[in-house]
Each structure stands twice: as structure tokens, then as C-alpha cells.
Amino acid sequence: MGAAFRTVEPSTDDRGNYRADMRQTLTDIRAAYDLAAEPYADKFLNELRNKPRDVELLRQFASLTGPGKRVLDLGCGPGHTTAHLASLGLCPVGVDLSPGMVATAAHHFPNVDFTVGDFFGLVDPDNSVDGILGFYCIVHLQSDQLLPAFREMFRVLTIGGVLLLAFHIGTEPVLVDNFLGTGAALEFFPFAVANIQTALQAVGFTDIATFERPPYDSEYPTNRCYMFAHK
């Protein structure tokens, strides 16, 4: 990826608690993805061509939500998953923290809607969207940030709305020292499948179904989990 990856132990205080002062902020994450918007698009814009399982799950997501339904693609990056949802007959809005990513997505897919947003505080009213796609949108969250993020997703979904979440399975955070050659540092967090399921249930999601797959040859070597959940 043009980046150096290494597994790291979270920084802790003398009682073993995670040091909040060491936590990457939303500003840090936004700045890193602003720098990486173009190289990220160069690397990932066409990735669905080689990910048949992902494509099938996106088709299932579209089928569950229904044609013409309004959905959010959280952490949309350069917009390829948002555009794919549009091709499946949905009315998607790609949401990303990074203005650089949103501008890149709008350039590549000018007929699809994209907006800068933060999934801890979505602008959408309660019960206003029929589906949410979150392909790896939680990779920079620590465990105590999961509930606030999932509560906000639950809030904006309609009754019967569908969430499709994807994440890396694991327990050890990974530090990227030079993200896509930009010089930016980012920390990525994998999760145990049971922990994500418990967090979703805690905010009210039901009918949770999980699917796991090993990494494709071109991917970072962690297993992936895809999780459907319903409001």
C-alpha cells in the first residue's frame, strides 16, 4: 500500500487504561484522508471488480432495503461503493469525514450525491433513511466509541431499516506510519465479532446475521466480518 504497517499495543496509563491524550482525533483522521484522497482512489476505486463476496452482499443489502430507497454510505471514501448502490437502484448519499475524499468522489461520480459528515452527529432526521452501508467505517474507532456511533445509525434508520457493516476481525490495533505514502500516521482497530454484535444489540438492533471471509490476495491479511442488522 505504500505504507508501513505494524501491530502496536495501545498506550496506557499506570492502571492499564487507554490514555485519552494519545487517541487520534477526528481532526487527525480527516487530515490524513484529505492528504490521501487521490492515492486512495487510485488504489481502491475499482476494488469491487475483484471482490465477488462484497458485490453479492451489496446486492442483498439493496434487495432488503428495496428499489428507490434512500440509503447512506458512511465512510464512502472515493465513492465507488456509493455509485455501486446507485447502480442497484437505490438512492444513496455518500458521507465521509474528509472533504478531500468527498471532492474526489464527486469528481469520479458526478451523478451521485456526496456530503461531508460525521457519523457521531448525522444531519438526517430520526427515522429518515431506509438503509446504512458501513464498509469499514468503524476502523478508526475504539471500543468505547462504538455505542455512540451505533446509536446515531439506529436513530436515523426507519423502522425496518437495514444496516450492513463490515470490519476487520482481530484484537490488536495496527499503526500505519506512512498512510499511502502521504507521511500521515493512522491507527486501525479490528474487533471481535461478538463485541460488535453485543454493541449493536445494546442500542436496539435486532435480527443480526454475520458472514466472515478470509482476505483476498490483494488485501491486508485479516479476516473480514459482514454484519446485517435491522431496526
Secondary structure, 3 states (H helix, E strand, C coil): CCCCEEECCCCECCCCCECHHHCCCHHHHHHHHHHHHHHHHHHHCCHHHHCHHHHHHHHHHHHHHCCCCEEEEECCCCCHHHHHHHHCCCEEEEEECCHHHHHHHHHHCCCCEEEECCCCCCCCCCCCEEEEEEECCCCCCCHHHHHHHHHHHHHHEEEEEEEEEEEEECCCCEEECCHHHCCCCEEECCECHHHHHHHHHHHCCEEEEEEEECCCCCCCCCCEEEEEEEC
